[in-house]
Amino acid sequence: MVDLAKITKDDAKEAAIKFLGILAMWTDCLFDGKAGARLLNIDQLGYEGGDIHYDGSTEALESYILSSNLAEAVFVTKIEQIFEFAKWGTGSIKNELGDHLIDGNHLIDLLTEFGSFRNVFERKSGRRLGQTTLPFLPFKDDGVNNLEVFNIKGNLILDILLTITDAAYARWKLTDYHQLTLEEIALLAGVGIKTVRNAVSSKGHDRLVIAAGEKYIDHDEAYRWLLTKKGFTGPFSYDAEPSYESYETLGQFRHHCFVLRKLANLEITDLSKSMGWDELLTDAYTNLENLVATESLELLTPVLLMALGNFYQSLYLTTFVVEGSKILASVVAELRAKTLFN
């Protein structure tokens, strides 16, 4: 699977341009031997695309692409737009009035268009899932070799484009409060699907909670887990306190604490000074936010949580104090019980 975090906007643009170059030359067998030249907007007299056998050689195609105006193509522009949204949850469009943020209607149009793109060009047994690959729509002769030869940072151009479109759809589901599949979470987190599956089956403090018998992760839980992953590019989009009624994991309580602190625009050192904590209390709270389970968590007493919740003016103070105390006590008790077997 292509790691979206390692792909740049320039990489996405290059993949789109090369894809169009191959597609343009493929039209030679559908219309006439100069059809590709017309699509590439290059001199037809010197164009020999119709006579090129797709044997994996890319020199002619590279030269045609350099002479073309594909960088201005609609497809390339839209790939750039959809890439920005896929990676950062934001994006812009350009028109005669200047740059504007992508609005909901424009985004839905893009996703619909690229849904069709996926249906046509996605490999029937996708490489991204580690299986054998064949394109649904074969290119002229053995022209699929060009899709296999062209790569950017070791990633095939079609895999890059399909990853971008898939990630954009996953990002839209996240921003529009829909449930996500494990594969979609993996895309946004920049991890392999095995990592996400392990997180679901884990009994650890940062496990990904999924309802029994369900195949999808609720939006809030998916977003909570994603925010702990380095490969997730955000953004942090909370504008209100999360409405937990209880905590199934230490990770969920940690998330509640983290969001409250972020909304208050405080670093841990600032919070510590505001609360008058000593070094031991500050270290214990830091361990909580870093999801480091240690016995020092017992220092985060119900009295301390009450003071912290009041400081934030928490709307869910009872949950924060009572359920938070329960999960902290459970973690400490489990740690102490395990020492009996060492």
N, C-alpha and C positions, 0 to 999 in steps of 0.2 A: 504494500500500500504506500502511496506517495505521502510523505510527511508534509502536510500543508504548512507547518511552521517554518519549514526550510525553503519554501517556494516564495519568490518575490513577485512583485507585479510585473517586472521586466521578464521574468521567466514565463509567466502566464501569457504575456503579449507575444513572446517569441514562439511559444507552443502554438498559439492561435494562428500566427502568420505562416508557420511551416505546415500546419494542417491545411490551411487554405491553399497553399502552393501545391500540395499533393492532390487536393481535391480539384483544383483548376486543371492540372495535367490529366487527371482521370477523365475529364469531360471530353478529351480528344476522341475517345472511342464512342461517345454518345452523339456528337454532332459532326465535327470534322477535325482534321489534323491541326487546325489553328485555333480551335476553341479555347484552349488553355491560354494562348497568347492574348486573346481578347479579354479574358477574365483577369489576367495578370497585368493587363494594360502595358504590354511591352511590344517591341517591334516584331511583327509577324514574319517578316522576311527571314530573319535569322533564327527563328524559333523552330526547334526540331523535336518538340515534346511528343508529337504524334508518332515519331519513329523510335522513341526511347523505349527500350525494354526494361521493365522494372526488375532489375537483378540485384537490388540492394545498393547500387551506386547512387550517390546523391549530388555529385558535382554539378551536373546540368541544372538540376532543380535548385540547388543553392544559388547558382548564378542568376537564374530567372527570378528568384525571390528578391535578390539584391537589387534587381532592375525594376521591380514592380512597385506598385503603390499600395501593397497589402496592409501596410501599417495604418492606413486610413480607412480600412474596410469596416463595415458595420459590425461584423462578427467580432473583429478584434476589439473594437471599442466596447462592445457589450461584455466580452470576456473580462476586460479590465474592470468594468463596473461590478460584475458579479464576483470577481476575485476580491475586491475591496470589501464587499459585504460578507463574503464567506469567511474572510480572515479576521475582520475587525467589527463586523456588525454594523458598519456604516458604509457610505458610498456616495458618489456624486455623479451627476450627469451634466453634460455640457450642451448648451444651446446658444442661440443668438443673444440671450440675456445674461450669459455667464454660467458659472458653476452653481448647481443646486443639489441639495441632498436628495438621495433617492427616496421618493415617497412610496407609500404602500401600493398604489396602483401600478406604478412603473416596475416595482419589484415583482409583483405578481405576474406582470407581463413577461419579465425576464425569466422567471422561474418556469413559466409555462413553455416559453420558447426552448429553454434548455432541457426541459423535461422531454420534449420531442427529440432534441439532439441526443440525449441519453438513450432513448428508445431505439434510435436508428444506429448509433455507432457503438453503443456499449457492447462489450464482448459477451457472448451468450453464457460463457462460463468464465466469469471475470478473473483477470489476473490479480485484482486487488484482494481477492479472497484466497489467493494461493492455488488456484486451479488452472487447468489448461485453458488456453484462450483462442477464440476465433471471432472475428468481427461478424456482426449480423449482416452488414452490407459489405461484400467483398469489393476491393478495388480492381482496376483493370489488370488483367493477366495476373501476375504475381505481385501486384503493386502494394499489397499489404506489407511487403518487406520494407518499404520506405517508412511505414509507421513503426516498424520494429527497429530500423537503423537509427532514425532520428531520436536523440534523447537529450535531455537537459539535466545536468547534475545527476546523470545516471538514471533518470526517470523518462520513460517513453512519453512522447508528446500527447498521445491519446489518453494515457493514464493521468497525466497532469490535468488535462481538460475535464475528464470525467470526475476526477477528485474535486476539482473546483466547483463543478456544477452540483455534485452530491453534497459537498460541504455547505454550499449556499442554501440548499434546501433544508439541511439540518439546522443551519443558523436561523433560517426563517421560522422553523418550528420552535426553536428555543426562544426567539424574541416574541413569537405570537402565542406562547404559553401552551404548546402542544406537547404530548408525550413523545419521547425519543426512543429509537431503537438502540441497542448496544452498539451496532455498527456506526450509527450517527454520532454517538457520544465519543467513540474511538476517533472518528475523523476530526472532531472539534478539539479533542484533547491532544491530538498528535501522538497517539499511542496505538499499539496493535490491539486487535479485537481480543486477543488472549488476555491482555492486561485488564480489559473491562470485564470480561467474564470472570476472571479471578477476583476482581473487586466485588462482584455480585455474590460469588460463592464464599467469599472470605468471612471469617468471624472476627476480623480485626476492627479497630476503632474507626477506620475510615471506609468501611465497606459501603458499597453502593446498594441502597435499600430498594428492593423490588417486591411488590406484593405477590403473595403466593399464587402461582398459576398464571401470573401475568407475563407478557413478553416485552412490555414497554416500561420505561422509567418515567415517573412523573416529572414535569418540568422543574419544579422547585428542587427536587432531589438531584436531578441531572445537573442543574446549574450549580448547586452547592458543591458537588463533587468536582465539576470542571474547574471551579475557582481555585482548587487546591493543586491543579496541574500546571506545570511550567509551560507545556506546549499550548495551553489555552490562551488565546490572545485577548480575552475579555470581550466587551468591556464590562466593568462593574456597573450594573444597571439598577441596583436597588435605590429606591427613593423613599422606602418605608421599612420598618422593622418586620422581619419574617414572623408569621403568625403560628408558631409551633404550639401544639397542645401538650406534647410530650416529646421525649427524645429517644429514638431507638438506638442511637450510637453516640459515642463521645464526639464523633465528627460533627453530628448535627448540633450538639450544644456548643461546640467550638465555633461552628458557623454562625450561630446566633450572636455569640460574643463578638466575632469578627465583624459582622455586618453592623452591629451597634457602634463599634469603634470607628469603622469607616464612615458611617453616617455622621459621626461627631467630628470627623476629620482630625483624628488624633493618632499619633504613633504610640506604641506601647510605653515608651519613656515618658511621653506627655501624660498619658493616662495614669501612670504610676505616681507622677508628681501631683496630679489633681486629686488622687485618692489618698495620698500620704502613705503609700506602701513602702515598706523597707525592702532591702535587696532580696530577702528570702521570698516574700510575697510576689515581688516582681518576677523573679525566676519561675515561681510556680505558675503564674499566669502566662508567662512566655511559653512554658512547656505545654500548657493547654492549647494555645493558639498554634503551636508547632506540632500538635497531636503527639507529643511525647508523653507516654503514660508512665508516670513515676509516683512514688508515694507522697511526693511534695504536693500533689493535687489536694491532699487533705487539708492543706492550709487555706484553700478556697472554701471557707465555711459558709453556712447559710447566712450568717450575719454579714460576711463580706459580700456575698452575692446580693443581699438585700440593699446594701449601700451602693453597690455597682449599678443595680437595676434602677434605683432611685436617681442616681447620678445621670443616667441616660433617659430618665423619665419613661421607662419601658411601659408599653401598653399591655404587655403580657407578663406583669411582674410575678404573679403567682407561679406561672409555668417556669419562668426564668429561675426563681429561687427554689421552689419545691422540686421540680423535675430536674433542674440542674444539679441540686444537691444529691438527688438519687443517683444520677449517672456518674457523678464524681465518686461517691461512696462505693458504688459498684465496681468501678475500675480499680480503686485502691484495695478493696477487699479481694478482688481477683488476683491482683499482684501478690498480696500477702499469702493467699492460699497456695499459689504456685510455688512459693519458696519452701513450703513443707515437703515438696517432692524433689527438691534439688539436693 
